[in-house]
Amino acid sequence: MLGRRLYATASRFITSAKPTNGFIGAIGNTPLIRIDSLSRETGCEILGKAEFMNPGGSVKDRAALFVVEDAERKGQIQAGGTVVEGTAGNTGIGLAHVCRAKGYKCVIYMPDTQSQEKIDLLRMLGADVRAVPAVPFDNPDNYNHQARRFAESLPNAVWTNQFDNPANRQAHIETTGPEIWAQTQGRIDGFTCATGTAGTFAGTTRFLKEASGGRVRAFAADPPGSVIYSFVKSRGAELLRGGSSITEGIGQGRITANLQPDVHLIDDALKIPDEKTIAMLYRLLDEEGIYLGASSALNVAAAVEMARVLGPGNTIVTIMCDGAYRYQSRLFSRSWLESKQLVDAIPPHLHKYIALD
């Protein structure tokens, strides 16, 4: 009797009674979190897909699994082989986890502008990390091109090519989009997030558009220094970039193969300055207890902007990509924030969270 009473009390916290099949089985099926303060403020339901709760800590676990399993199906890699990728961090972390689970070696090329936390984590996961100077995509020394050339020089190796591999987009057509549709019971009016590879934005948008008969609106969120905002606003006539951003892993200088098939599905674009991103990051920590990285905070800021465009009564979903612990030495450092002229963008009552010198 006592056991039944205890189970009845605990049952509201239990989502599944079955164990998952290893690391890979735990990828996906993340919670959809209502952000209470922003929902009250906008009169909309502001919902964040908690991708930081994937086992590798980010939304990129999904793409990592799909690109590796796509290579396996195509016979591009066999047991004991090497997976090579160019990545700003989170895809590499996801790949390092998936490679350990499947017995592959992992080599990651990344720009040397990325946070030390990400580099250290990759190495702790057994990846061979090669940080190279950050140069534009059209430069042959861009980290993606170096990754491709290295993979081509090895036997039994594959460059997973996350930016232009449609398996990345397919991960979100098959998992993220259907999860959001089920979790909202189809009551969703808008979806927004930033693009890097564009796999998350394009795949999720494709599914939600098809599931809703085109009713769900999709807004691309963009940081400074990225061309997506100008591309959407000019209806494909311009690819203008200027400035830079504190965000990592989002923003783009071109239209990737993951985005190209779905550009016609984009209804609008939102430019989110770093000032709004950092203010939202600190606000979410203070008001919601949610500890997010900058790209996730940008996405939430974009959801608020989308809510203001669509008006009260709408349900807006965005992606909370990863947690702040991968960037904390920067985002919570007073000297770093001062170097980016962002301290004043954080409301004074939230300065108590600037915990590092």
Protein Blocks (a to p, Z undefined) as FASTA:
>chain_A
ZZmmmmmmmmmmpmbfcdcehjklmggjiacdddfklmmmnopacddddfklpmnopakl
mmmmmmmmmmmmnopacehiacddddfklmmmmmmmmmmmnopacdddddfkbcfklmmm
mmmnopacdddddddfklmkbmklmmmmmmmmpghiaceklmlmmklmmmmmmmmmmmmm
mmnnopafbdcdddfklmmmmmmmmmmmmmnnomaccdddddehiaklmmmmnnopaccd
edjdfbehiacfbdcfklmmmmmmpmbdcdddfklmmmmmmmmmmmnopacdfklmmmmm
mmmmmmmmnoghiacddddfbafklmmmmmmgfklmmmnopmmmpcfklmmmmmbZZ
